[in-house]
Amino acid sequence: MDHNTMDDNVYTPPKSDLGPPSIDDGNLATRGSRLVAALLDALMVLPITGPLVYFTGGFDGITTGVQPSISYTIIMTAIGILVFLLIHGYFLISNGQTLGKKALGIKIVTHDNQHASVMTLAKRYGFYWLIPQIPVVGILLNFVNLLLIFGKPKKCIHDYVGGTIVIKASPQA
């Protein structure tokens, strides 16, 4: 019997997988479920922001080709974010789901399958909300952001910025 093998060496360190738990492709949210969830989330905000924009003259420029002022755009964006947070904020912080994501059975987690912190969510949604506000290039950057969902990782730029992925939620979530 040969006692000089590595398995018998008492000085060999134990073998452990120290990397984060992996998320297999089968647990990632589908592109369709992410899209429908985002549309549902937007539709929940629209009944408040739509009339507000209408009654403050935000749609008047569309017929005449005049863009709203920067200050108007900033104020309306801030109000839209506030309304989104009032509707979805508690659910995002408590379980990584907006109401749309909850309805579709998906949620936001970190790459190591942990609950996303408030700071992680702030980075993710900050990019998502603020990039389109950049004059001229913002809309193009946002388009590229959204197109990246068609890559193999099924991630948008805001997922990379936030360090998040969107997965299928367990039934109790």
N, C-alpha and C positions, 0 to 999 in steps of 0.2 A: 504494500500500500504506500503510495507516494504522498507524503504530507507537505510537499513544497508547492502545492497548487495555490492560486490566489484565494480560492474560497476558504482555505484553511488558515490563511495568514491572519493572525489576530490584529495586525497593524493596518489592515486594509480598512479604509473608512466605509461606513455603511452607505449603501446606494439609496438615494432619495431623489424623487422628482421635485425639484425646488421651484419649478416654473409655475406660472399661474394656471389655474384649471382652464382647459381649452374649451372653446365653444365650437361644436362641430357645425358644419354648414346646414345640417338638418334642423338645428335649433334657431337659426337666424330667421328673423321676420321676413316674409316675402315682400317683394317690391310693391305688389298690389295692396297688401295690407297696410304698408307704410303710407302709400298714396291715399287710400281711402280714409285712414285715420287722420292724416293732415287735412284733408278736405272737410271731414266732420268737425275738426277743431276750428277751422276757419269759419265754417257755417255757424258755429255757436257764438262767435265773436261778431259776425256780420250784423245781426239784428240790433246791436248797440252802436257799432261804428258806422254802419251804412247810413242810417238816418242822421247821425251827427255830421258826417261829411256832407250829406245832402243839404241840411239846414244851415251849414256854415259856408255854403257856396263852393265846396270842393269839387263838385261835378261841373260847375259853370264853365270852367276853362276847357273842358273836353270838347265842347261844341265850338269854341272859338279858337282852340289851339294854343291857349295860354296856359303855361305851367303854373302851378301854385307856388307861392313864395317858399323860400327855404324855412322860414320860421313856421309857416303853416304846416309844412311837411313834417318838421321836427315835432311840433305839438301833436299832430294827428298820429304820428308814429308812436310817441310816448303814450298817448291815450290808448291806442291799439294794444300796446304791450301791457299796459296796466289792466285793461279789460281781460286780455288773455290770462294774465296771472291771477286775477280775481276768480276766473272760471276754472282754470286748470292748475294753479300754483300748488294748492294743498295736495292734490293727487300726484303731481310731479315729485314733490319733495317726499311724500310718504311712501310711494311705491314705484316711482319712475314712469308713471303713466299719465297722459292727458286723458280726458274722457273719450276721445276718439280712439286712442291706443287701447284703453280699457275695453271699449266695445269690440275692438278687433282682436283682443287677446294677445297684445304685444306690449313690450316695455323696454325702457332704456336702462342699460346697465354699463358698467365699465368693462374694459377688455378682460379683466380677471373675474367677470361675472359677479361683481359686487354692486350693491346699491349705489347709484350715482349721487354724489354730494351736491349741495347747493352750489358750490363753486364750479363743479364739473358741469352742472346744468346751465349755470350762468355763462360759461364759456361757449357751450354748445349753442344755446339759444341766442346769445349775444351776437355771435357770428351770423347766425341764421337771419336775425332781424336787422342788423346794422349794415351788412354788406350791400343789400339792395338800395340803401340810402345814399351810397356814394354816387355823386353826379357822373353821368356818362358811362362809366365802366361798371357801376354797381349791378346793373341789370344783367350785363354779360357775365360777370363773376357769379352771380346767383344762378344763372342758367347752367354754367359749368358745375357749380356746387351740386345742383340737382341731377345733372346728367351722370355724375360719377356713381350714382346708385346702380347703374347698369354694369359696373365692373364686377369681377368675381367676389370681392368682399362685401358687396351690397351696401356700401357706405358712401355717404355724401361728405363733402369737405367739412361741414359742421360736425359730423361724427369724428373725423380726424382731429379737429380743433379741440373738441370736448373730451376726446379720449373715450368715446362711447361706441356702443353697438346697440342695435335694436333686435331683441330676441322674442321668441314666442314665450308668453308668460305662462307660468304654471296655473292650473285652474283656480287655486285659492288666491291668486294675486288680484 
